[in-house]
Amino acid sequence: MTATVFIDGAAGTTGLEIRERLAERADLSVVTLPDDKRKDAEARRQALNDADFVILCLPDEAAREAVALIANPRTRVIDASSAHRVADGWTYGFPELGFDVAGAARVSNPGCYPTGFLASVAPLVRAGLVPADWPLTVNAISGYSGGGKALIERFEGDDSLAFRDYGFSLAHKHLPEMQRHAGLLYPPVFAPMVARSFRGMIVEVPLSLAALPAKPTRAAILDTLHQAFDGQPLVHVIADQPDELLMTTAGERTDRLDLYVFADKADAQARLVARLDNLGKGAGGAAVQNLNLMAGLDPLAGLIL
């Protein structure tokens, strides 16, 4: 029997991305509510409990409320919000880092910024190249679609708005998952920014290789990343050091995650750079990948390589 999938919040940016990836699938049946029933509590409760899989594309508090409405042990949940990324009983939805998504009943999708950060840093911490107590920084720039409806309307309604720097409270909601899932004693200093591009993302972690206790070389870092991700079709470790990396105005629609390691000739300094689509591997694509794994289907079905 074909598994049923209910996307709660299907009209939002992430929900639309997921629906597009599932639209032509014959191995899954997507359940949708009519527009006049999307906010009807009883209709949502029934849909949440009738589906084999539920994908939540909601604000954090609404996602918690939706989970509370599920009254049976059969329905399995993927939450695309940040509500459960460090919560007990939830599996972190980054299978390439070793999390058992396939066997999980509750999966929390990683954030877009943490996806790039964790792919670059977690393998190095696990291998001992970066100590768990090392003071890390992460600089990242995203397309404005990552800010949801309000930020999309702001950028698209004001041609003079070219760039947004934010997060000055140093308490960004992504920090707990960055710290926990990288195995760090302290959260990184996180500097997020938004560009005048609908989609796309570049996440960068600078490292002073000469100051690290292990004094790793670029070759050692690349080798560690290759060991972590070789054979993973959606995560690509790029050995080249191009002169520039571009995030175009339109953005690149993809579910890939590309990792680069730039270093000077003396191996004294390095820049770890991840490039991804914030709506792909950073959101909708990751949710579909996790759904495929949980349903026992081809992990790459419906994805954009």
N, C-alpha and C positions, 0 to 999 in steps of 0.2 A: 504494500500500500504506500502511496506517495505521502511523504511527511508534509505537514502543514506548518506554515510560518506566518505569524502575525507580527507586523511591524507597527509598534505603538509610537506614533510620531512620524508617520510615513510622509507627511507633507513638508517636513523640515529638510534642510540641506543634506544632512547625512541620510535621512530616510529616503530621499529621492535617489541618492547615489546607490543605495542598497537595492531599491526597486529596479533601477536600470540594470543592475548586474544579475538580477533574478528574473527579469522579464521574459527571457527566452528559454528558461529552464523547464524541462519536462520532468525532472526528478524531484521537484519541490512544488508545492502548491501555496501560493501567497494569498493570505486572507486579508481583505481590506474592509474597512467600515465606510459606509456612505458619509458624505460630508456632514450631514445633519446628526450623525451618531458618533462622530469622533470624540466629542466631549460628554457623551452620555455615559454616566458611571456604570449603569447596568449592562449596556452594550459592550463597553470595554472589559468589564469583569468577565462576561461570558467569552469574549474573544480570547482574553488572556488565559482562561482555563481550558478552552477547547483546543487550542493549538498545541502541536508537538514542540514547537520552538517559538519563542518570543524574542524579538529584538527591540530593545528600548532605545529610542532616539529622542530623549526627553531631557529637560533640565533635571538637575540632581534630585531635588525634593520630589518632583513628579515621578522620577524613576523609582525612588524608595517606596512611594505610595503604590505604584504599579506592582512591584514585587509583593507588597503586603496583600494585594488583591488575589494573588495566586494561591488557591486553597488545595492544590493537589500536588503530589510528589512527582508526577509524570512530566509536567511541562518544564522544559529546560530553557534557560534564559541567557541571553547575551545583552549586556548593558553597555551602550555606547557612551553613557555619561561618565562623570568622574566620581559618582556616588559610592562605588564599591571597589575601587582599584586597590585599596589596602585593607579591605574589610575581611574579617574572618569568614570562612566558608565559601569564599569566592576564589576562583582560579584566574590568575592574570593571563589575559588573552594574547600572549606573545609566544607562540609555539616554538619559534626558532631559538628562543632562549631556554628551552627545556621544560616549559610549563605544559602539564598534561591537559590540554584543551579537549582532546577527543573524549576523554572519560569524565568530563566535568558536567555537573548539573547547572552550575551558575558560573558564568564567565564574564569578566569585566574587560571590555576593550581598552587597550592602552590609549593614552592621550597622544596627539600628533607630535608635539614637541618631545615627550618622553620616548617615543618610538625611535627617533634619531639619536637621542642622547644614550639610551640604554644599549642600542645595538653597537655604538662606538665604545662605550665605557665598561659595561658589565663583563664582557669577556676578559678585559685587561685586569679588572679587579679580581676576578676569579682565578686568573693565572698568576697573580702576584706582581704584575708589572706596575700596577697603580695601587698603593696602599689604601685600605678602607678609610683611613683617616686623612687622606690627602685633600687639601683645599682645592676643589674643582670649580671652574666657571663654565657656563654654557651660554653662548650667544646664538640667537636663532631668529629667523625672519620667516614669516608666513604670509600666504595669500589671505586676503580679507574675508574670504568665505569661512575661515575658522572661527570668526567672531559671531557667527549666526546672523539672523535676520536684521537685527538692529545695526550691526557694523556694515553689513552688505548695503543696506539702504543709505548709510552715512557716506560710504565711499562712492557709491554710484549716484548719489544726489549732490555731490560736491566735487567738481572737477579740480578744485584747487588743493584738495587733500591728497598729498603724495606719499606720506609716510607717517607711521604712528609708532612711537616708542612708549612703552608702558610697563606695568609691573613694579613700580617704584616702591611699593610697600615691602618688597622682598618676601612676600607671603603668597606667591602664585599657587593656585590649587593643584598644579602638576608636581610641585616639589615633593610631597610625601611619596608618590610612586617612584619618582626619580631616585630618591634616597633608598627606599626599601629594596627595590628590585635591582639596583646596581650594587647593593651590599655595602652602602656607605654609612659611616658613623655620623656624618654631617651632611645636610643638604647642600647642593652646589649653589653658587651665586648665579642666579638665572636672569638673563637680560633678553626678554622677548620683544620682538618688533613685528610690525605689519607693513607690508609693501602694497603698492597700488597694482596688485595682481590678484585675480580672482582666486586662483589656486596655486599650489606649489609651496615648497618649504626647503630651507637650508638650515641645518643645525650644526653648530661648530663648537668644539671643545679644544681650547689651546692647552698645550702641555709643555712644560720645561723639562725635556728629557734629561738634561744634565743634572737637574736638581732632584730627580726621582731617585730613591734608594737603589733601585735595580738598574738605573741608567739604561733603559731599553733603547734599542735602535729602531729606526723606521722598519727595518726588515723584520725585527722581532715582533713588532706590533702587527704588521701585515700577516705574519705567520700565525699569530694568535687569532686574528680575525678570520683568516682562512680556515683554521681548525674549527672555529665556532660555526661558520656559515657555509663552507663548501658543501654542495649537495642540496642547499636550500634554494629552490628556484626563484624565490621572491627577494632574497637578500644577496646582493652582488658586491663583492670586495674588489674594488678597482685598483690595480697596481699603478696605473699611470698617474702622473702629476701634471694635469693640464694647467695652462697659464691662467685660466679663469673658469668659473662655474656660473652658469646663467639660470636665472629664474625668469622666464619670459612673461610678458604681460598677460597672455592667455593662460599660461601655466601648462604643465605637461600632465595629461590624464593617464595615470599609470598606477598599478598596485605594486610596483617594484620599490625597493629601497636600495640605493647605491651608497657605498661607504668608500671614502677616500682617506689616505694618510699623506699629508704633506710634511716635509721636513727639510731643514737646511742641510748642506753638505757635511757638516760636522756632527750631525745627529744630536745637536744641542737643544733644538726646539722643534716642536711639531704642532700641527693643526689637524685634528680629527674632524672630518666633515661628512655629514650625512645629507643626502638629497632625496626627497620623496615628495609625493603628492599628499598634501594634508587631508584631502578628501578620499584618497585611495588607501594606501597602507596606513595612513594616519587616521582613518575613520571607516568609511563604508567598505573599502576593500578588505580591511582587516576583519570587519564583522562577517563578511561573506566567507572569507577564508576560515574563520572559526566555526561558522555554521556548517561548512562542508565537512570539517573534521569531526564535529559533534554528531553529524548525521551519517558518518561513515561513507561519505562520497568523495569523489575526486577533489583533493584540496584546492586545485586550481580552477575548478569549474566556475565559469562566469567572470573570472578575473581578467584584468588587462595587464599583459606582461610587457 
